[in-house]
Amino acid sequence: MSYFFALGWIYVPGVAYLFQPLNRIVFSWGTFDICRWRISLLVNAIPGFVAFGTMFILPETPKFLLSKRKDERAFAVLNRLCIINHRKDLKSFGVTSVWQDNVQEDQSPPRCCLIQMWLDTKPLFKPPYVRPFLHVTAVVCCLFFVGNGLVTWFSKLRSDLTNEKETMCGDFSCEPRNNTSGADDKSKSNVYMDGIILGVTALSTFIFTSILLVWVKRSLILFINSTIAFLCGFSLNFWTNQHAILIALVVFLSPMACSISLAGSALCDVMPTHMRANAVSLALTFGRLAVIIASGILGFFFCMQCYVVFNIFVLFAAACAVLSWFLTT
C-alpha cells in the first residue's frame, strides 16, 4: 500500500514536467481561459476522485468487527473476500461462522461524542499501554518532522540553490534572482526532475523495505533507515558538488518519509485490536503537528540560520535512530 505514496511523489512533479512546455493559456472557451495550471490541477485531482470512490468499495476489517462483537458483519466481509479470491464461499470450506474470544465488553455509549472520544483515548495514557504508545509516537513524530517537514520544502530548497561550488547552506540564497523566461523554465524543469528522482528513490526504499521485512525485525529496519538518513544529512554540511548534494538530500529524506507507515504498523503490534485505530490516529495527529512545527521553523529561520536549522533536522534523524534501537517490535 505504501508504494502508492511514492507513486504520488512521482506523479505530481511528472505532471508538472509534462505540462511545463505548454503555453500559459492552452486555449480559450469564450471568455474563459483554459490555463496550464487549471489542467494540471484537474489531472492531479484524478487520484483523489479514485480514492473517494474506492472508500465505498473496500470492506471493513473483519478483526475490528469481531472486536466490536459484530460477528455477522465480519462473516459477511470474510465471505465476500473468499469469493473474490477463491471463487468459492466460506461454506464450501466448512466455515459457517466466525468469532473472537476474550472480547472486551462494550460499555453503554455516552450521549456526547466528545466524552466518548475521551473515554476511548484515556486508556492510551494508562499502564500498560502508555509507555509503548509514547515511545512509538516519539519515533513517528521524528519521522514526520524530517520526512514530511523537509519534503514539503524540497522543491523550494532545490529551486533556490545556485550553481556555485558551495555546500548546500553556503549555496542557498533567499534573494530573488532575475532570470530570463527561458532560464526560469529550465530551472523549473530541473526542479520537477529532482522531484521525480525523489519519488523514484522513495519507491525503491519502499521495495527494499518490503524485502528486508522478510528477514529483519521492524525496529532494526527503522534504525537502519534513520542511521542512513542521519549520515547523509550530516554529510550535506560538507558536500560541494551539486550532484552529490542532490543524492545526499534525496537519501536523507526518503528513508525517513518511507518509515512512517512502518512505525505506524509497529504501533499496531503493541496495541490490542479495539485500541489500534485510536492509537494510530493520535500518533499521526502528533506527527502532523510536528510537520507544522518543522515547516514553521524552515519558513521563518532557514534563511537567517541555515546551518543551525538544517542540523536540527539531522539531530531529529539521530534521535529517531536511538529511539528505534530500543523498540521491541
Backbone torsions as a table, in degrees:
resi	resn	phi	psi	omega
1	MET	NA	-35.4	-177.0
2	SER	-67.6	-20.8	179.2
3	TYR	-57.1	-31.2	-176.0
4	PHE	-71.2	-23.6	171.9
5	PHE	-61.9	-47.4	-179.8
6	ALA	-66.4	-37.5	177.4
7	LEU	-62.6	-34.0	175.6
8	GLY	-65.5	-37.8	177.1
9	TRP	-65.2	-29.4	176.7
10	ILE	-80.8	-38.6	-173.9
11	TYR	-63.3	-48.4	-173.2
12	VAL	-65.4	-54.7	177.1
13	PRO	-67.2	-26.8	177.2
14	GLY	-64.6	-42.1	176.9
15	VAL	-63.2	-44.3	179.4
16	ALA	-62.5	-38.6	-179.8
17	TYR	-66.2	-39.9	-179.9
18	LEU	-69.4	-35.5	-177.1
19	PHE	-86.0	-10.3	-176.0
20	GLN	-58.7	-40.5	-178.7
21	PRO	-70.7	-14.8	-177.5
22	LEU	-68.6	156.6	173.3
23	ASN	-66.4	156.8	-179.0
24	ARG	-59.2	-43.3	174.5
25	ILE	-105.4	109.9	-176.5
26	VAL	-71.1	-50.7	173.6
27	PHE	-160.7	166.8	-178.2
28	SER	-117.2	146.1	177.7
29	TRP	-122.8	91.8	-172.5
30	GLY	68.6	-124.2	177.9
31	THR	-92.6	0.8	-177.9
32	PHE	-98.1	122.5	-178.8
33	ASP	-91.4	126.1	173.9
34	ILE	-86.6	94.7	-175.8
35	CYS	-85.5	163.7	-179.8
36	ARG	-61.4	-40.3	-177.2
37	TRP	-69.9	-29.5	178.4
38	ARG	-68.1	-42.4	178.6
39	ILE	-64.9	-42.8	179.0
40	SER	-61.0	-42.3	-179.9
41	LEU	-63.9	-39.9	180.0
42	LEU	-67.0	-43.0	179.3
43	VAL	-65.8	-38.4	178.7
44	ASN	-69.0	-20.8	179.8
45	ALA	-82.5	-13.1	-177.1
46	ILE	-57.9	-47.9	178.0
47	PRO	-59.5	-32.1	177.9
48	GLY	-65.5	-42.5	176.9
49	PHE	-63.8	-40.3	178.2
50	VAL	-63.2	-43.5	179.8
51	ALA	-64.3	-39.0	179.8
52	PHE	-62.4	-42.2	178.1
53	GLY	-69.3	-35.1	-178.5
54	THR	-65.8	-31.6	-178.9
55	MET	-60.0	-27.9	-179.9
56	PHE	-85.5	-7.9	-179.0
57	ILE	-100.9	-39.5	-176.6
58	LEU	-65.6	139.7	179.8
59	PRO	-82.0	163.2	173.6
60	GLU	-72.1	156.7	179.4
61	THR	-69.3	122.2	-178.7
62	PRO	-58.5	-39.3	-178.7
63	LYS	-65.3	-35.6	176.7
64	PHE	-66.4	-41.8	178.5
65	LEU	-62.7	-38.6	177.7
66	LEU	-65.6	-38.4	179.8
67	SER	-66.5	-21.3	177.5
68	LYS	-99.6	14.1	178.9
69	ARG	60.9	32.3	175.6
70	LYS	-104.9	66.9	-172.5
71	ASP	-65.0	-39.6	-177.3
72	GLU	-65.9	-42.0	177.9
73	ARG	-66.1	-38.9	177.8
74	ALA	-62.0	-42.2	178.4
75	PHE	-63.5	-41.2	-179.9
76	ALA	-63.1	-40.6	179.0
77	VAL	-65.8	-46.5	179.6
78	LEU	-62.7	-38.5	179.5
79	ASN	-64.7	-40.0	178.2
80	ARG	-63.7	-43.7	179.6
81	LEU	-65.5	-37.4	179.1
82	CYS	-63.7	-41.7	179.0
83	ILE	-65.4	-40.0	179.8
84	ILE	-65.9	-42.7	-173.8
85	ASN	-82.9	-35.7	-172.0
86	HIS	-119.8	-1.9	-177.1
87	ARG	61.8	19.8	177.0
88	LYS	-138.4	153.6	176.7
89	ASP	-88.4	173.5	-176.7
90	LEU	-65.0	-31.2	-179.0
91	LYS	-64.4	-26.9	176.7
92	SER	-65.5	-22.9	177.8
93	PHE	-101.2	10.4	178.4
94	GLY	80.8	15.9	-179.7
95	VAL	-102.4	119.4	-178.2
96	THR	-114.1	-14.0	179.3
97	SER	-161.4	161.9	176.3
98	VAL	-133.7	150.0	177.3
99	TRP	-157.1	170.7	178.9
100	GLN	-136.1	131.0	179.2
101	ASP	-78.4	162.5	174.0
102	ASN	55.8	42.4	176.9
103	VAL	-82.1	134.1	-179.3
104	GLN	-66.9	136.1	180.0
105	GLU	-67.7	131.5	177.5
106	ASP	-76.3	131.5	175.6
107	GLN	-85.6	157.4	178.8
108	SER	-62.6	126.3	-175.5
109	PRO	-68.0	137.3	176.5
110	PRO	-69.6	163.8	-177.3
111	ARG	-71.7	-32.6	-176.5
112	CYS	-92.4	128.9	-179.3
113	CYS	-67.7	-29.7	178.5
114	LEU	-66.2	-37.7	177.0
115	ILE	-65.7	-40.1	178.0
116	GLN	-62.9	-41.3	177.2
117	MET	-61.3	-41.3	179.4
118	TRP	-66.8	-42.0	179.7
119	LEU	-65.5	-33.8	177.5
120	ASP	-73.0	-29.9	-176.1
121	THR	-87.4	-31.4	-174.2
122	LYS	-54.7	-39.8	179.8
123	PRO	-61.2	-22.4	179.5
124	LEU	-66.6	-23.5	-177.2
125	PHE	-106.5	23.2	177.2
126	LYS	-128.3	149.4	176.3
127	PRO	-58.3	147.1	4.3
128	PRO	-94.7	12.2	-171.7
129	TYR	-96.6	-18.4	-172.0
130	VAL	-63.7	-41.3	-176.9
131	ARG	-66.7	-53.6	178.3
132	PRO	-63.8	-33.3	179.7
133	PHE	-64.5	-48.3	-179.3
134	LEU	-67.0	-35.1	179.6
135	HIS	-63.1	-52.3	-179.3
136	VAL	-66.7	-37.1	179.3
137	THR	-63.1	-36.9	176.6
138	ALA	-63.1	-40.7	176.5
139	VAL	-62.7	-45.6	179.7
140	VAL	-59.9	-42.1	-179.9
141	CYS	-63.9	-41.4	177.6
142	CYS	-63.2	-41.7	179.8
143	LEU	-65.0	-43.4	177.8
144	PHE	-64.4	-42.7	-176.4
145	PHE	-57.6	-46.1	-178.7
146	VAL	-86.6	-52.2	-172.9
147	GLY	-62.2	-56.4	-178.6
148	ASN	-86.0	-35.4	-177.7
149	GLY	-62.9	-44.1	-178.6
150	LEU	-83.0	-32.0	178.1
151	VAL	-62.2	-34.7	179.1
152	THR	-57.8	-32.4	-178.1
153	TRP	-101.2	9.5	-174.3
154	PHE	-58.6	-49.7	-178.1
155	SER	-63.0	-39.4	178.8
156	LYS	-64.7	-42.6	179.5
157	LEU	-63.0	-42.0	-178.5
158	ARG	-70.1	-37.7	-176.8
159	SER	-72.3	-25.4	-177.7
160	ASP	-91.2	0.8	176.8
161	LEU	-80.7	142.4	174.7
162	THR	-93.8	-175.0	-178.5
163	ASN	-103.0	16.2	-179.1
164	GLU	-77.8	157.9	-179.8
165	LYS	-82.0	76.9	-179.7
166	GLU	-134.3	167.2	172.0
167	THR	-70.0	172.2	-175.5
168	MET	-59.9	-47.3	-179.9
169	CYS	-73.7	-34.1	176.6
170	GLY	-69.6	-24.2	-178.4
171	ASP	-92.7	-12.0	-173.5
172	PHE	-79.2	135.6	-179.6
173	SER	-134.5	129.5	176.9
174	CYS	-96.7	0.2	179.2
175	GLU	-78.0	136.4	177.8
176	PRO	-64.4	139.5	-179.9
177	ARG	-110.4	139.5	179.7
178	ASN	-88.8	92.0	179.1
179	ASN	-95.7	147.6	170.5
180	THR	-71.6	164.8	-176.7
181	SER	-60.3	-42.9	-179.3
182	GLY	-65.7	-43.2	178.9
183	ALA	-65.4	-36.3	-179.9
184	ASP	-66.9	-41.9	177.8
185	ASP	-63.8	-39.4	178.7
186	LYS	-65.7	-40.1	178.1
187	SER	-63.2	-42.2	178.1
188	LYS	-63.6	-41.3	178.9
189	SER	-61.5	-39.4	178.0
190	ASN	-64.7	-39.4	178.8
191	VAL	-65.9	-41.4	177.6
192	TYR	-62.4	-40.4	178.8
193	MET	-65.7	-37.4	175.5
194	ASP	-61.5	-39.0	177.5
195	GLY	-64.5	-38.5	177.1
196	ILE	-64.9	-40.1	177.7
197	ILE	-61.7	-41.6	177.0
198	LEU	-60.9	-43.4	179.3
199	GLY	-64.8	-42.4	178.4
200	VAL	-64.0	-40.1	177.5
201	THR	-64.3	-40.5	178.0
202	ALA	-64.1	-42.7	178.3
203	LEU	-62.2	-42.0	177.6
204	SER	-63.1	-38.4	178.3
205	THR	-64.4	-42.6	177.8
206	PHE	-61.2	-44.1	-179.6
207	ILE	-64.1	-44.5	179.2
208	PHE	-63.1	-38.8	177.7
209	THR	-64.5	-39.3	178.1
210	SER	-60.8	-39.5	178.7
211	ILE	-68.9	-42.8	-179.7
212	LEU	-62.2	-34.1	-177.4
213	LEU	-61.7	-19.4	178.7
214	VAL	-67.6	-34.1	-174.4
215	TRP	-117.8	-25.3	-169.3
216	VAL	-110.2	142.9	178.3
217	LYS	-66.4	147.7	-175.1
218	ARG	-59.0	-43.2	-178.4
219	SER	-63.2	-33.6	178.8
220	LEU	-70.0	-37.2	177.0
221	ILE	-63.9	-43.3	177.4
222	LEU	-60.7	-40.3	178.4
223	PHE	-64.4	-44.4	-180.0
224	ILE	-62.9	-47.5	-179.8
225	ASN	-60.5	-44.6	-178.7
226	SER	-67.0	-37.4	179.3
227	THR	-66.6	-44.3	177.1
228	ILE	-60.3	-42.7	179.2
229	ALA	-63.1	-43.4	179.5
230	PHE	-60.2	-45.8	-178.3
231	LEU	-63.9	-42.0	179.3
232	CYS	-68.7	-40.9	178.0
233	GLY	-63.6	-41.6	179.0
234	PHE	-65.1	-36.1	-179.4
235	SER	-66.4	-22.0	-179.9
236	LEU	-67.3	-13.2	174.3
237	ASN	-72.7	-14.3	-171.8
238	PHE	-124.1	-27.6	-177.5
239	TRP	-64.2	140.2	177.2
240	THR	-119.0	-19.2	177.8
241	ASN	-74.7	131.9	-174.9
242	GLN	-64.4	-36.9	178.2
243	HIS	-67.9	-39.6	177.9
244	ALA	-65.5	-37.6	178.4
245	ILE	-63.6	-43.6	179.2
246	LEU	-62.3	-46.0	-179.2
247	ILE	-63.0	-46.1	-178.8
248	ALA	-64.4	-39.3	-179.7
249	LEU	-66.9	-41.9	-180.0
250	VAL	-65.9	-43.5	-179.9
251	VAL	-72.5	-23.9	174.4
252	PHE	-68.8	-41.6	-174.2
253	LEU	-84.0	-41.2	-171.8
254	SER	-59.4	-50.9	-178.6
255	PRO	-61.4	-33.9	-179.4
256	MET	-71.0	-46.9	-179.8
257	ALA	-66.3	-36.3	-177.3
258	CYS	-77.2	-10.0	-179.1
259	SER	-92.0	-5.8	-176.3
260	ILE	-63.1	-49.2	-179.6
261	SER	-65.7	-32.5	178.4
262	LEU	-66.1	-40.5	177.1
263	ALA	-67.5	-36.2	176.1
264	GLY	-62.4	-38.2	177.2
265	SER	-68.4	-29.8	175.3
266	ALA	-64.5	-35.5	177.8
267	LEU	-66.0	-34.4	177.2
268	CYS	-64.4	-31.0	-178.5
269	ASP	-71.5	-30.3	-174.4
270	VAL	-98.6	1.4	-179.7
271	MET	-118.6	144.0	174.2
272	PRO	-67.7	162.1	-171.8
273	THR	-56.4	-45.4	-173.9
274	HIS	-71.6	-9.5	-179.7
275	MET	-110.5	-4.7	-172.9
276	ARG	-65.6	-45.3	-177.4
277	ALA	-60.0	-44.2	178.8
278	ASN	-65.1	-41.8	-178.2
279	ALA	-64.4	-47.2	-178.9
280	VAL	-66.1	-42.4	-179.5
281	SER	-62.1	-42.9	-179.0
282	LEU	-69.2	-39.3	178.0
283	ALA	-63.1	-42.3	178.4
284	LEU	-67.4	-31.5	176.0
285	THR	-63.9	-46.0	176.4
286	PHE	-62.9	-37.7	178.7
287	GLY	-62.7	-42.5	179.6
288	ARG	-70.5	-29.1	172.0
289	LEU	-64.1	-37.8	176.3
290	ALA	-63.4	-35.4	177.3
291	VAL	-64.3	-42.6	178.8
292	ILE	-60.9	-43.6	179.3
293	ILE	-64.0	-45.3	-179.4
294	ALA	-62.5	-43.5	179.7
295	SER	-64.3	-38.7	177.6
296	GLY	-64.8	-41.8	178.1
297	ILE	-61.5	-44.7	179.4
298	LEU	-63.8	-45.7	-176.2
299	GLY	-64.8	-37.5	-174.0
300	PHE	-90.5	-33.8	-167.5
301	PHE	-119.3	-7.9	-173.1
302	PHE	-64.2	-40.0	-178.6
303	CYS	-67.9	-35.2	-175.7
304	MET	-81.1	-40.8	-176.2
305	GLN	-133.6	68.5	-173.0
306	CYS	-61.0	-50.2	-177.5
307	TYR	-62.2	-42.5	-179.0
308	VAL	-64.5	-49.0	-177.4
309	VAL	-63.7	-45.7	-177.4
310	PHE	-64.0	-38.6	-178.9
311	ASN	-73.5	-16.9	170.1
312	ILE	-63.3	-40.9	177.5
313	PHE	-66.7	-37.0	177.2
314	VAL	-63.8	-40.9	178.8
315	LEU	-66.0	-35.0	176.4
316	PHE	-65.4	-35.5	175.4
317	ALA	-65.1	-40.1	177.3
318	ALA	-65.3	-41.4	178.1
319	ALA	-63.0	-37.7	178.5
320	CYS	-63.9	-39.6	178.5
321	ALA	-63.2	-42.9	179.5
322	VAL	-64.5	-45.9	179.4
323	LEU	-64.0	-38.5	-179.7
324	SER	-66.2	-34.1	-179.2
325	TRP	-61.2	-32.1	-176.0
326	PHE	-95.5	4.6	174.0
327	LEU	-69.7	147.8	-177.8
328	THR	-100.5	-4.5	-176.5
329	THR	-107.2	NA	NA
